[in-house]
Amino acid sequence: MNLITLENGLRIFTHKRDDLRSATVGVWVMSGSRNESADISGISHFIEHIVFKGSLKRSGFEIAEGMDEIGAHVNAYTTKEYTFFYTKALDYQILKASDILFDMIRHPRLDEKDIETEKGVVLEEINMCEDDPGDVVYEVNETSLFKGTSLSMKILGERETVSAFKKEDIEKYMNDNYCADKTVIGISGNFDEEEMLRKVREYFSDMPEKSKGDFFYKVPFNRDIALKTIQTEQTHIMMCFDGVGIEHEDLYPLQVCMFILGTGTSSMLYQRIREELGLCYSVDSWLGRYRGGGYIAIAMSLSPVSEERAINEVTDIVGSFSRNVTERQVAIAKEKLISSLIMSREQPQSKLSSMGYNLLMVDHFVEDDYIIDSIKAITLDDVIAVSEKYLRLDKMSFTAVGKVKAREEYEHILESAIKK
């Protein structure tokens, strides 16, 4: 592993793998919906799209054809806190693929006609997500939990804001946010390190040093009942509790807690609600994590006639978790967690993604041995302690999407379940 910092502060890490015949290059930029104001909601995601439409020296077609003719793969995605661009190519083609990737990020054409065309694409992506109740319940939930902050805004933005984007909006946002202090570049696989670093310097040595604005704040947790009616056969439910951020001391004990509670087919929720009672097809629990906080989520999709019974069962399992959890469940969950984390990180692209994410978000790499040792050290008492600290039924937030009941009905169901 090699870590280099350019004069302007941009960080580059390289991970040589001579046993591979390919290499992957990633560019992480701390640019997501958390960075946005309401009037430009969705601009981070729009930029992820528009850079593929052409650079100052390549058209959108030339970018696409250029990658295809060398057999390279290129893609990108946007989250609430960062945007990630990457390309993967054979070892003897990675320099060409990198030149195309870096060129479109650093010198986007931003043609007015392309901007108008891409608005239609993104508006259709918004329509597609609104047709997916799983996406809708996630958005409704986070809009409610993070109300009053930029984290409450949708990654894709709103139809009104996307439709109003202009070239000068994009240029200003990129000038303010696509800066060296908030950018990380990672290269992994089989490549010539000297040539790759020369290529990075060619495109990024003149990148502005400092981004404008500090978008770190303590993540709120707003307890509420959030409902949205859409035409579905099932009701999609999320029951949430205040959680932890991406580098909190309780993170690994809470992850073990989640594996016992609702991750996998041997989990408490899955065994009771699906296997014993047949109330739903899927039930899951996970941690939503951001810089400065997060939440614990339990999600399930089921017929409206099964809602009340399922809600009662969830609250019963959550409420009695600390009394019922066993040493064996903790031991199994620890092995599952270590396995899922480490096996995924042994895939070259996945490891690159994890390394770049950690360097960008917490300013250091999180080593595999540290993860393994941290998880192995977790005891039954640790799991009980975090469950009692965070799984507080009296502070639970609730979201439902689909053929939802009246708010008063959910208030009664939840109040009765918690009292019981």
MIBA-790630 format. One line per field, with one value per residue (C-alpha): residue number from 1; residue in one letter; x, y, z. Coordinates in Angstrom, 2 decimals, always signed. Each point is the difference from the previous one (the first is absolute). Last residue first. Layout:
% residues N
num NUM ...
residuo a ...
px X ...
py Y ...
pz Z ...
END
This chain:
% residues 420
num 420 419 418 417 416 415 414 413 412 411 410 409 408 407 406 405 404 403 402 401 400 399 398 397 396 395 394 393 392 391 390 389 388 387 386 385 384 383 382 381 380 379 378 377 376 375 374 373 372 371 370 369 368 367 366 365 364 363 362 361 360 359 358 357 356 355 354 353 352 351 350 349 348 347 346 345 344 343 342 341 340 339 338 337 336 335 334 333 332 331 330 329 328 327 326 325 324 323 322 321 320 319 318 317 316 315 314 313 312 311 310 309 308 307 306 305 304 303 302 301 300 299 298 297 296 295 294 293 292 291 290 289 288 287 286 285 284 283 282 281 280 279 278 277 276 275 274 273 272 271 270 269 268 267 266 265 264 263 262 261 260 259 258 257 256 255 254 253 252 251 250 249 248 247 246 245 244 243 242 241 240 239 238 237 236 235 234 233 232 231 230 229 228 227 226 225 224 223 222 221 220 219 218 217 216 215 214 213 212 211 210 209 208 207 206 205 204 203 202 201 200 199 198 197 196 195 194 193 192 191 190 189 188 187 186 185 184 183 182 181 180 179 178 177 176 175 174 173 172 171 170 169 168 167 166 165 164 163 162 161 160 159 158 157 156 155 154 153 152 151 150 149 148 147 146 145 144 143 142 141 140 139 138 137 136 135 134 133 132 131 130 129 128 127 126 125 124 123 122 121 120 119 118 117 116 115 114 113 112 111 110 109 108 107 106 105 104 103 102 101 100 99 98 97 96 95 94 93 92 91 90 89 88 87 86 85 84 83 82 81 80 79 78 77 76 75 74 73 72 71 70 69 68 67 66 65 64 63 62 61 60 59 58 57 56 55 54 53 52 51 50 49 48 47 46 45 44 43 42 41 40 39 38 37 36 35 34 33 32 31 30 29 28 27 26 25 24 23 22 21 20 19 18 17 16 15 14 13 12 11 10 9 8 7 6 5 4 3 2 1
residuo k k i a s e l i h e y e e r a k v k g v a t f s m k d l r l y k e s v a i v d d l t i a k i s d i i y d d e v f h d v m l l n y g m s s l k s q p q e r s m i l s s i l k e k a i a v q r e t v n r s f s g v i d t v e n i a r e e s v p s l s m a i a i y g g g r y r g l w s d v s y c l g l e e r i r q y l m s s t g t g l i f m c v q l p y l d e h e i g v g d f c m m i h t q e t q i t k l a i d r n f p v k y f f d g k s k e p m d s f y e r v k r l m e e e d f n g s i g i v t k d a c y n d n m y k e i d e k k f a s v t e r e g l i k m s l s t g k f l s t e n v e y v v d g p d d e c m n i e e l v v g k e t e i d k e d l r p h r i m d f l i d s a k l i q y d l a k t y f f t y e k t t y a n v h a g i e d m g e a i e f g s r k l s g k f v i h e i f h s i g s i d a s e n r s g s m v w v g v t a s r l d d r k h t f i r l g n e l t i l n m
px -47.71 +0.35 +2.13 -2.51 -2.96 +1.71 +1.12 -3.42 -1.77 +2.38 -0.29 -3.78 +0.17 +2.23 -2.66 +0.90 +2.47 -0.62 +3.67 +2.73 +0.53 +2.55 +0.44 +2.43 +0.86 +0.92 -2.20 +1.03 +3.64 +2.34 +3.00 +1.39 -1.60 +1.19 +3.44 +0.42 -1.37 +2.45 +2.93 -1.05 -0.05 +3.57 +1.71 +3.76 -0.33 -1.63 +2.79 +2.72 -1.54 -0.50 +3.52 +1.45 -1.84 +1.50 -2.15 +1.82 +0.14 -1.69 -3.42 -2.16 +2.44 +2.57 -2.81 -1.86 +3.18 +0.97 -3.46 -0.32 +3.46 -0.84 -3.22 +1.82 +2.67 -2.41 +1.60 -1.99 -3.26 +1.42 +1.19 -3.26 -2.40 +2.22 +0.69 -3.73 -1.02 +2.65 -1.11 -3.66 +0.64 +1.88 -2.65 -2.80 +1.89 +0.50 -3.75 -2.46 -3.25 +0.09 +1.66 -2.40 -3.23 -1.17 +1.31 -1.71 -3.29 +0.12 +0.55 -2.82 -2.48 +0.90 -0.47 -3.44 -1.12 +1.28 -1.35 -3.27 +1.93 +1.99 +3.73 +3.30 +2.57 +2.71 +1.79 +2.35 +2.61 +1.01 +2.93 +2.44 +2.76 +1.26 -2.67 -1.22 -3.34 +0.37 -1.87 -3.02 -1.93 -3.38 -0.96 -2.92 -2.43 -2.44 +0.89 -0.25 +2.87 +2.35 -0.82 -0.65 +1.76 +3.02 +0.61 -0.31 +2.30 +2.70 +0.74 -0.92 +2.28 +0.14 -2.87 +0.77 +3.13 +1.69 -1.17 +1.53 +3.30 -0.18 -0.78 +3.09 +2.04 -1.24 +0.00 +3.35 -1.33 +1.82 -2.76 -2.67 -2.29 -3.68 -3.34 -2.76 -2.09 -3.05 -0.38 -3.12 -0.97 -3.70 -0.76 -2.15 +1.12 -1.65 +1.65 -0.97 +2.79 +0.40 +2.59 -0.55 +2.59 +3.21 +2.53 +3.55 +2.56 +3.45 +2.56 +1.43 +2.60 -0.78 +2.83 -0.11 +2.27 +2.52 +3.72 +2.85 -1.32 +1.11 +3.18 +1.88 -3.08 +0.19 +3.68 +0.77 -2.28 +1.63 +3.49 -1.16 -1.25 +3.26 +2.12 -2.29 -0.02 -3.12 -1.29 -2.76 -1.12 +0.00 -1.74 -0.69 -1.38 -1.74 -1.30 +3.22 +0.78 -3.18 -3.15 -2.24 -0.04 +1.19 -2.32 -2.98 +0.79 +0.41 -3.23 -2.06 +1.60 -1.06 -3.62 -2.16 -3.72 -1.49 +2.06 -1.32 -3.66 +0.13 +1.57 +3.46 +1.48 +1.76 -3.18 +0.17 -0.25 +3.79 -0.05 -1.55 -3.46 -1.43 +2.64 -2.24 -3.02 +1.81 +1.99 -3.17 -1.78 +3.08 +0.40 -3.75 +0.12 +3.01 -1.63 -3.30 +1.63 -2.08 +1.35 +3.49 -0.90 -1.60 +3.14 +2.10 -2.33 +0.68 +3.72 -0.15 -2.12 +2.42 +2.76 -1.34 -0.17 +3.56 +1.20 -1.52 +1.67 +3.41 +1.71 +3.25 +1.47 +3.73 +1.07 -2.46 -0.16 +3.78 +0.73 -2.17 +1.30 +3.64 -0.64 -1.33 +3.09 +2.33 -2.01 +0.46 +3.07 -1.29 -3.46 -2.64 -2.15 -1.34 -1.38 -1.96 -1.31 -2.11 -0.22 -2.20 -3.62 +1.09 +0.89 +1.04 +2.49 +0.87 +2.75 +0.90 +2.89 +0.19 +2.48 -2.42 -2.89 +1.61 +0.74 -3.45 -1.71 +2.28 -0.14 -3.79 -0.13 +2.26 +3.69 +2.42 -1.83 -1.74 -3.23 -3.37 +1.54 +0.69 -3.75 -1.06 +2.13 -0.68 -3.73 +0.60 +1.76 -2.67 -2.91 -1.32 +1.24 -2.65 -0.14 +3.67 +2.52 +3.04 -2.02 -1.36 +3.44 +3.49 +2.99 +1.72 +1.33 +1.93 +0.64 +2.46 -0.21 +2.70 +0.10 +2.18 +0.39 +2.83 +2.09 -2.42 +1.20 -2.11 +0.35 -1.34 -0.40 -0.85 -0.59 +1.54 +1.00 +3.65 -1.01 -0.36 +1.23 -1.02 +1.57 -1.31
py -4.71 +3.76 +0.14 -2.00 +2.07 +3.30 -1.28 -1.27 +3.15 +2.39 -2.13 +0.31 +3.75 +0.47 -1.56 -3.29 -0.39 -1.65 +0.49 +1.68 -0.18 +1.75 -0.21 +1.63 -1.68 +2.02 -1.81 -3.29 +0.66 -2.33 +2.32 -0.22 -3.28 -1.65 +1.57 -1.43 -3.45 -0.29 +1.07 -2.42 -2.85 +0.84 +1.77 -0.61 -2.07 +2.98 +2.44 -2.54 -0.73 +3.67 +0.95 -2.90 +1.16 +3.50 +3.11 +2.53 +3.63 +3.36 -1.01 +0.66 +0.21 -2.53 -2.31 +0.13 -0.48 -3.09 -1.54 +0.56 -1.40 -3.06 -0.50 +0.31 -2.52 -2.53 -0.87 +2.80 -1.91 -3.07 +2.15 +1.78 -2.91 -2.48 +2.28 +0.69 -3.64 -1.05 +2.67 -0.89 -3.67 +0.85 +2.52 -2.51 -2.62 +2.37 +0.64 +2.85 -0.36 +2.71 +2.66 -0.75 +0.21 +3.35 -0.68 -3.41 +1.33 +3.14 -2.13 -2.41 +2.80 +1.64 -3.35 -0.57 +3.52 -0.19 -3.40 +1.21 +2.68 -2.74 +0.08 +1.77 +0.18 +2.36 +0.43 +2.96 +1.29 +3.61 +2.27 +2.48 +2.52 -1.15 -2.37 -3.50 -1.77 -3.22 -3.16 -2.18 -2.32 -1.57 -1.81 -2.09 +1.10 -1.23 -3.69 -0.44 -2.38 +0.51 +3.60 +1.93 -2.23 -1.37 +3.16 +2.30 -2.03 -0.54 -3.47 +1.00 +3.00 +3.46 +0.74 +0.02 -2.09 +1.65 +3.42 -0.51 -0.97 +3.26 +1.84 -1.49 +1.10 +3.60 +0.76 +1.82 +2.30 +0.36 -0.02 +1.59 -1.57 -0.79 +1.49 -2.54 -0.89 -2.04 -0.21 -1.35 -0.76 -0.79 -2.54 -0.18 +3.42 +3.24 +2.79 +1.64 +1.60 -0.04 +1.36 -0.58 +2.06 -0.01 +2.40 -1.32 +2.67 -0.50 +2.16 +2.30 -0.18 +1.93 +2.53 +2.52 +0.78 -2.58 +0.72 -0.87 +0.67 -2.76 +1.02 -3.21 -2.05 -0.79 -0.39 -0.95 -3.03 -1.03 +0.27 -2.09 -2.65 -0.06 -0.40 -2.67 -2.23 -2.09 -3.36 +0.48 +2.98 +3.74 +2.42 +3.72 +2.09 +3.39 +2.35 +1.94 +0.04 +1.77 -1.01 +1.83 +3.75 -0.04 -2.94 +1.85 +3.19 -1.81 -1.97 +3.07 +1.91 -2.72 +0.21 -2.27 +0.89 -3.37 -1.70 +2.41 -0.40 -3.76 -0.34 -1.33 -3.37 -0.30 +1.02 +2.63 -0.89 -0.03 +3.76 +0.63 +1.07 -3.51 -2.70 -2.83 +1.02 +0.45 -3.12 -2.11 +1.43 -0.70 -3.60 -0.64 +1.26 -2.08 -3.21 +1.10 +0.07 +2.05 +3.19 -1.23 -0.35 +3.43 +1.57 -1.86 +1.37 +3.52 -0.81 -0.98 +3.02 +2.34 -1.71 +1.40 +3.55 -0.21 -1.48 +2.94 +2.48 -1.65 -0.64 -1.11 -1.64 +0.69 -1.55 -2.88 -0.80 +0.19 -2.13 -2.87 +0.17 +0.12 -2.77 -2.32 +0.68 -0.74 -3.12 -1.58 -2.22 -1.17 -0.88 +2.55 +1.19 +3.53 +1.93 +3.06 +0.36 +2.87 +0.79 +0.72 -0.67 -2.57 +0.33 -2.71 -0.43 -2.33 -1.05 -3.46 -0.42 -2.23 +2.32 +0.86 +0.22 +2.71 +2.19 -0.70 +1.35 +3.02 +0.64 -0.19 +2.60 +2.23 +0.27 +2.95 +2.46 -2.90 -1.78 -1.31 -2.24 +3.09 +0.70 -3.06 +0.32 +3.73 -0.72 -2.05 +2.90 +2.41 -1.88 +2.85 +3.31 +2.27 -2.09 +0.49 -2.72 -1.51 -2.77 -0.91 -1.26 +1.24 -1.23 -1.12 -3.54 -0.92 -3.69 -1.84 -3.76 -2.27 -3.18 -3.04 -0.82 -1.77 +3.17 +1.69 +3.51 +2.12 +3.72 +2.89 +3.58 +2.96 +3.52 +2.65 +2.58 -1.10 -3.59 -2.59 -3.54 -3.18 -3.35 -3.42
pz +26.19 +0.36 -3.15 -2.05 +1.21 -0.79 -3.39 -1.02 +1.32 -1.77 -3.12 +0.08 +0.63 -3.06 -2.22 -1.62 -2.86 -3.33 -0.90 +2.04 +3.77 +2.20 +3.78 +2.44 +3.29 +3.09 +2.56 -1.60 +0.88 -1.88 +0.39 +3.54 +1.02 -3.22 +0.42 +3.50 -0.83 -2.90 +2.16 +2.77 -2.51 -0.87 -2.91 -0.24 -3.19 -1.72 +0.81 -0.85 -3.40 -0.86 +1.11 -1.97 -3.13 +0.22 +0.03 -2.17 +1.14 -0.52 +1.36 -3.08 -2.91 +1.25 +1.12 -3.31 -2.01 +1.95 -0.18 -3.75 -0.66 +2.09 -1.95 -3.32 +1.00 +1.57 +3.35 +1.63 -0.56 +1.73 +2.91 +0.76 -0.49 +1.83 +2.95 +0.36 -0.29 +2.52 +2.47 -0.48 +0.81 +3.22 +1.06 -0.62 +2.02 +2.94 +0.11 -0.65 +1.94 +2.67 -2.19 -2.86 +2.02 -1.36 -3.48 -0.22 +1.42 -2.16 -3.09 +0.90 +0.63 -3.30 -1.76 +1.54 -0.91 -3.56 -1.02 -1.55 -1.94 -1.79 +0.59 -0.61 +2.78 +1.24 +3.32 -0.01 +2.45 -0.57 -0.73 +1.44 -0.62 -3.38 -1.26 +0.79 -0.58 +1.97 -0.95 +0.74 -2.30 -0.59 -3.20 -1.23 +2.68 +2.64 -0.23 +3.79 +0.79 -2.97 -0.94 +3.20 +2.52 -1.87 -2.00 +3.00 +2.25 -2.63 -1.41 -3.57 -0.18 +1.52 +2.40 +3.69 +0.28 -2.96 +1.21 +3.47 -1.59 -1.96 +3.23 +1.69 -3.06 -0.07 +3.74 -0.10 -2.74 -3.32 -2.62 +2.16 +2.58 +0.49 +1.04 -0.56 -3.04 -0.99 -3.79 -1.67 -3.59 -0.28 -2.70 -3.11 -1.14 -1.11 +1.98 +3.29 +2.00 +3.77 +2.45 +3.73 +1.85 +2.03 -1.50 +0.25 -0.79 -1.54 +1.74 -2.61 -2.78 -3.15 +0.27 -2.84 -2.91 -1.18 +0.30 -2.35 -3.48 -2.45 -1.86 +0.86 -0.96 -3.71 -0.79 +3.60 -0.28 -3.29 +1.49 +2.95 -2.43 -1.94 +3.14 +1.45 -3.09 +0.48 +1.30 +2.56 +2.04 -0.59 +2.38 -0.36 +2.87 -0.19 +2.72 +0.67 -3.73 -1.08 -1.87 +2.49 -0.64 -3.62 -0.70 +1.49 -1.89 -3.33 +0.49 +0.86 -2.93 -2.43 +1.12 +2.14 +0.05 -0.97 +2.71 +2.62 -0.93 -0.40 +3.44 +0.77 -0.91 +3.37 +1.80 +2.75 +3.71 +0.29 -0.73 +3.40 +1.27 +0.15 +0.33 +1.22 -2.12 -3.30 +0.86 +0.36 -3.02 -2.14 +1.23 -0.34 -3.59 -1.04 +1.20 -1.54 -3.47 -2.44 +1.57 -0.84 -3.68 -0.11 +1.51 -2.59 -2.69 +1.31 -0.11 -3.68 -0.95 +1.77 -1.97 -3.26 +1.36 +1.30 -3.30 -1.89 +2.35 -0.44 +3.32 -1.70 +3.09 +0.55 +3.32 +0.24 -3.73 -0.39 +3.08 -1.26 -3.59 +1.09 +2.51 -2.72 -2.11 +2.94 +0.91 -3.44 +0.57 +3.40 -1.28 +0.96 +2.88 +0.30 +2.93 +1.06 +3.58 +1.29 +3.71 +3.02 -0.94 -2.55 -3.67 -2.45 -2.81 -2.88 -2.38 -1.32 -2.41 -3.07 -1.74 -2.83 +2.47 +2.13 -3.00 -1.44 +3.13 +0.35 -3.75 +0.14 +2.77 -2.09 +0.80 +0.17 +2.27 +1.70 -0.87 +1.12 +2.70 +2.14 -0.04 +1.99 +3.15 -0.26 +0.27 +3.15 +1.69 -1.32 +1.59 +2.16 -1.41 +1.58 +3.19 +0.79 -0.76 +1.71 +1.73 -3.45 -0.91 -0.75 +1.95 -3.20 -0.48 -3.15 -0.65 -2.24 -0.46 -1.41 -2.04 -0.60 +3.69 +1.87 -0.05 +2.40 +0.86 +2.33 -0.65 +2.03 -1.16 +2.20 -1.35 +2.26 -2.62 +0.11 -0.68 +2.76 -0.62 +1.83 -0.95 +0.94
END
